[in-house]
Every structure is written in structure tokens, then in C-alpha cells.
Amino acid sequence: MTTSTNQLVILPKKVKWQRASRPKVRTGCLTWHLKCDEEKPTCRRCRDGRVKCDGYATPNKNQIQQRASVPVAGYTVSSLNPRIAETSIENCYFHHFHHWTSNQLTCSPGSSNFYINYVLPLAHSCEPIRHAIIAVGAAHRFYMAGQETCSPLQQLKSLAMQQYNKSIQRIIPHMSMESAFDLQCTLVCCLLFVAFEGITGRYAESIRHIRAGTKLLSSPLLINSSKEQKMTRKLTEVFANLGVEASMFMEDTIIPDIKSGCLDVLQCGDSSDQPFQDLDEAASYLRRLDVETVDIIAQTPYSCSMNGDGQIDMFTLNGPQKEELERKWGEMDAKFEVWNSRFELTKKHIATWEYQDLASPQLTYLNMQQTFWRMGMSCGPEDLLEPTPDTAEAFLNAAEIFAQRLITPGQPSFSLDGDLVSGLSVVVWSSEGPHRDRALDLLRRLDRREGIWDSKEIVQMHEAALAMDDPKLWYNMEIPGGVPGFVAELAKISPRSDHYVIGGAGDTNAGPSPNASSKLSRQQLERSLKATSLSETLSTYNEWANTYNQDVAKEEYVAPQLASQELITHLGTQISSAKILDAGCGTGLVGEALTKLGASNIHGIDLSPGMLQVAERTGVYKSLNVANLAEKLDIPSQSYDAVICVGTMTEGHVGPEAFDEFVRVTKAGGVVVSTIRESVWQVKGYEDKVNGIAEEGRVKIVGRKREHQRIGAGVYAYFVVLQVQ
């Protein structure tokens, strides 16, 4: 049984995400609970919350260490400008975010909602955050409208994307500044980008932003900024949650770097006889345990081999390695028991408050997490061991209570809190009988997307697996890549494979793709890769032009975005003024990615007139011309600051000799960025060519790494960056 049942990326098996008791779904929430601040005669929080002020009757105040108060810079919520945006339509969706989206993104109450109390005030002083908020608000409104969206609302898609692109362009200067404020602005934008891509269903992009955010948390500037501790704590909580969920989804490790000390802000006392100061502290402590759990999994060495049936055999640990692993898990169990003891004391303490709502979303959310940890711990280390019936029952009861407020017929919901959809998927994966049926039933009723976990998509995946002759065999099979890998295997065999899509990169509410269309796009892709003549290549791409973007999106074609980012990273010239050649521009995906990053002087060439017609519709190119990359280009030497070539160097007619022309037309000091499909990197001579022109002194290799090219198909490419000498 696989621990992370939901993945987007088809990765090689780095670690065995098997121990159902550990890494799956435990994350906290961005919440705060009313507690006494001991003002006399009646504390401020109790006055504001209209509760009876009993102070800390249980235990006495000397037992609880109070957190230092840190002033929060910026605007208060009450001072938000109602006319903050430039146009009335932009104001409309800024306020949609304020009054609606922000309350869905987290189950935290308004008094401690991170998006209301931290993100919205920053919009007054940080323009990219303002644009990102409008983008998320518009995208969320469109998402809530559902699949039968009427035509007047279609404009929201355009507005959302325009605001998103503006935010990306405006945040670039902040990324180069060395101040805690600029770093916070970058992280908040990164978080809003995660929300935008999740709402629009572009999971690969969402995961890229999660990776970027978790890396930024390790910045010494952020860690050492005591003045901004509250903001840092909140950002760390959010990205820790997102990282754990994405790690499970992808069978990868996307968590903050524990060694950097960035998680220290989530630390609290470990005395099991004291309640937490509030539910926010309880959530922070559990969030840290989640990250530590994923870190243990990431450090666990496993080996694998392919057997005669084409299946992967995994070899588990034994001897000292097994003892060390069990020691780590024992320590983690002990830490959870401390958390559990303190949480139970906290609930008893909260129950003494006369007007406290014990069914608050924050508390029911933590109750659900608590029962999931218990269920996971009951599984033990063996792969096929199911959770005990009583722990599965307790989790499902808690999940149903939490889900009650979320289920409204015809009303989808979106959140970044996570846990519910992924947790129910774990029950379906690991249990049988009534518990599996209950989990599936709740998933069907939810109509909820939590980041990159979509209840409808997860149900479709499980229904397809359960329709197989031997579902248990499928659930116990070792298939690299988690859910996308699992779905890809199901699609080859399942009679229901035309009924579901997982992790689509396309637009909001994109529906299932017909099986015939998928087969056709795969056939076109294979034809393009295997074309041996110019005429065959030209014919293939001309036929494919009108559906190319949709087809590659289904396979999470992320190379344009990754390569564009490499160009920005290594280009010495200001991107806004750089003259860039997009060689083999196709339908303009690279041009659009570069434009989002601030490029404005892009020229495209391609073999296919049909592809160029589609590229012209993007409006991002200064010029577009037909050209054959396998021949000498009709371009003067040293014409461009950069050349970028993505997705062209594969199995087709363009060979490694194209590098000679790329170098020739690039100015000294400029860069050439190219992707080369991994399967041809060595056998077709690309590696030798790159090394050869570097040895000749014509270029300097400043970047060469292996990255995903098409995530959904598990295709990798080498991303090469050359500086022309």
C-alpha cells in the first residue's frame, strides 16, 4: 500500500513512501483561538470575542510560558482602502478575495486569518501582491461558477491571467532586493501563485511555486529577522503544509530545510502536562512533526530492481539500518504522544469557556488531524498492514464532522489547508469494506479541491482501480510516480480510463478528455519524434498546430517554463531589453513563458507555418518567420542577446549541429538555452557536441541539469545553458 496515493509527477523511486503510519495527511491550519491576555478587569480578547473571561483557571498562569508580543508592521484590516485597484472590475475581485476567497483558503477564523490580517494589508504597499490578489479572486469566482459557466463570466479567465502576469512581472525587482520586506513580498506572491495555479488546475505550476517558497524560507535574512517573527511563523506554517501535501502528491521531498533552522519558529515547549496556549500553537507543533516525518522518509535508503514481469521489486532495510529507522520512528511516536497529551488538556481547558464553540472549524480540523495520526500509527511498518478498524472509524467520524460545513450541492470549494481529501484517499487505498465505502461516499459528496488534491479526480482514480479484476493487486503494486504514475498505468488497461483525468494542467473546470483524443495526440507526438524527413516533420506539425497546446498540457509539458527561468537566471542583460530568438517556437508556449517573466523583444522561427499561425495569436512576438533549424539560418551573426530552443532536439530531424548556428547568431556574453530529450542526449551526439564547442572555447557551459520535460509521461530532458565567448 502506497502512503502517498496522489502524485502528479512520474518520478524515479527515490524513497519508499510506504509506511502508512507516517507521511500522509497530517497538517495544521493557520488558526488562532481566543485566549486570555490577562488585561484587567476583563481581557481584550474576551471582550472582543464576547466570552466570559475566566483567565487561565486551569492550569495557573505560571505553568504557561507566554509568547513575546511582536508588533506587526503595515496596515490593519480596518484601514483597507475600498478603492485599492485601478478599475471597478479589479476592485470587485479584490473584494471577492477579501470577503470570500480568504475564508475558503483556510479554516482559520477572521481574527487570525493569515490572508485577511497579513496578505491583504500588504497589498497597499506591494503592487505585485495587489495584482496577485485580484488574479486569485477572479479565478476563484470563475471556479465557483462551475463547469456550466455562462459566457459573461468567461472574461474572468482573461482578467485573472492578465493580473497574474502583471504580478509576475512586478515581483521580479523585489526578488533582487535584500530586505526582509522584499523577501516577505516575494513569499506572499509565491503563496498566491500557488493558490492561483491550484484553482485553475495547473498543478505542475503550483508545485513549482511551492518548491520556490520552501527554498526561500531557508534565507538567513528571514530566519534572523526577529522583528518579522509573526509573519515568518505564519509563512513557515503555510509552506510547511503545502510542502508536505505536495511531497505526498508527488512522491518527492518538497519541504523546508530543517537544518537551516527555519522551522525553529514552529517550536514550542514539550512538557506533556501543559496545554497549548491556543489552537494556533497546537497546529504549529503538529505541522513541525509533519515536516520531520517527511524528512525521515526522504533519508530512508531503499533499493529496487525490475523483475521479469516488468514490476518493481523493493528491498527493505535490515540490521543496523532497520534499527536506526525504527529508533527515528519511535522518537516521532513519542513526540506525537506529547502533542496528543497537550492537545487533550487544551480541549478540556477550552471547554471551560462559557461561550466557546467546540464545533469551530479550527478545532474540528485539529481533531481530524489527531485521529489521522492515530490511524496511521496503528498500521505499523509492514507494507500491507491495514489500519485497525477502531482508528479508521475514528478518523472517518472526525472527517465527516469537519466536512459537514463544506458540502453544499452545486457549490465547489477550494482551500490550501489540505488533509481532508488526501486523508480520505488514504482510507480508500488502505482499507476495505465499510470504511472504504464511507470514504468514497464522502469524497463523492465533497466537490472540493485542496491545493492539488481534487476530490472528483481522486474518486475517478479509485473507481477506475476498483473496477479492475483485482483491485488489491493494483493498490499493492509498486508504480513510480504516485497518482499520475498510477493513473497512467490504469489508463493503459482500465475500461474506465476515458472517464477521468488527474492533475490537468489546463483551465479551471476542465472536463475529462475523450480517450480517442488522447490516443490521437499520442500518435501525433510519436510521429513528430520519429519523423525522418523534413516533409514528414512539416506535415505532422501543420496537422497538429490547432490542438498542440491542449495536447501537451494534458501531459504537463513544463519545459517552456523551466527553460525560460534558466534564461532569466543566466542572462546578464536586463530581460525587458534583451533581444531573444525563440528557435523552434512552435505555437508560442516559450514566448508566453518569457513574457510572463518580463521579456518584450522576442522573435520566433519555426519550420511549420501552421504552428507560426497559432504563435501569432499570442501577440508576444516581434516577428515570426519560417526557418529550418537543420540548415544555416538566414540571420546575421551576433544578432541576439539570447537564443532559446525548447522541445526541438528530440528524435526528429534537428540534430546537434544546430548548436553551431545558435552560437553564431548570439552576441558574445549572451546565452544559449536548449532542452535535449534524455533518450537522445548521448546516443545522438548532443553531449559530445556541447562538450566539443566548450573545449574549443566558443562557449562556456554555465548550466546543465536533468529536469522533467513532460511530467505526465515521465519524460526528462537535459537543460543546457551556454554562455557565448
Order of alpha helices (4+ residues) and beta strands (2+ residues): alpha-alpha-alpha-alpha-alpha-alpha-alpha-alpha-alpha-alpha-beta-beta-alpha-alpha-alpha-beta-alpha-alpha-beta-beta-alpha-alpha-alpha-alpha-alpha-alpha-alpha-beta-alpha-beta-alpha-beta-beta-alpha-beta-alpha-alpha-beta-beta
